[in-house]
Amino acid sequence: MSLTVADVAAAGAAWVWMPDDAEVVADAEYTILRLPDYVAFDLSVVSFTPTRPLSQAVDAVVARARAFGPPTLDWQVLLGAPEGLPAELAARGGQVKLVLEILAADLRAGAPALRPPAVDVSLRWATDTATARNGLAIEAAGFRGELPAGHGGLLVAYVDGEPVGTGGVAVVDGVARLSGGVVAPAWRRRGIYRSILAARLAYGVTHGATMALVKANPTTSGPILRRSGFTGFGPEPVYAVPLHQNRPR
């Protein structure tokens, strides 16, 4: 039996990054996070399960978000989101600021065998300060200064002692969540991302994961993941919804 859209949607919805110092506002229909200053955005909707007409439920989220004060609310439309949510966000002035693709791989038969890199790569877990610092520096360079949300164990790839790539993995409820995979621009197209991916998949299998899940950039890591045994299940666009304007009538 292969992975289903429902399987992947549920695993993706359960993957919520929530820093310890975030302010959380939650009720039966939604959860909003007010993020700390070191994060690149202020407000984020991390769950949305409406129990009333969609328009009313969206209005309630936007009204609550306005009380925080920031001008914009980030709202990611997840794979299992209610039909019509993108149109509701667009009607309130929301514009797509980022599109991620949710991809998954079935690990029940083990990790896929990936082609080795073109250079001699050594991998280290970031269990010490120096390695962790190297990983963060690669993330900053690879993501142009915007560090991605993520948690769990961090792998750092080195070539001749130089840190060249990094990627995180956390196994939660049988799902290996892969985050922050990136290679320094000067070292791309040499199989380094693939070597980091292989190590993270092996870690997931060793620790009981039956699925690997990634929310990837569809134009950069997405093609590599597809060639490595992952299947794309659909886009998850992030809308920036302005909080200072009234809904058009």
Secondary structure, DSSP 4 states (H G I P E B T S, - for coil): ----HHHHHHHHHH-----TT-EEEE-SSEEEEE--TTSS-SEEEEEE--SS-HHHHHHHHHHHHHTT--SEEEEE--TTPPTTHHHHHHHTT-EEEEEEEEEEEE-TT-PPP-PPPSS--EEEE--SHHHHHHHHHHHHHHTTT-PPP--SEEEEEEETTEEEEEEEEEEETTEEEEEEEEE-GGG-SSSHHHHHHHHHHHHHHHTT-SEEEEEE-TTTHHHHHHHTT-EEEEEEEEEEEESSSPPP-
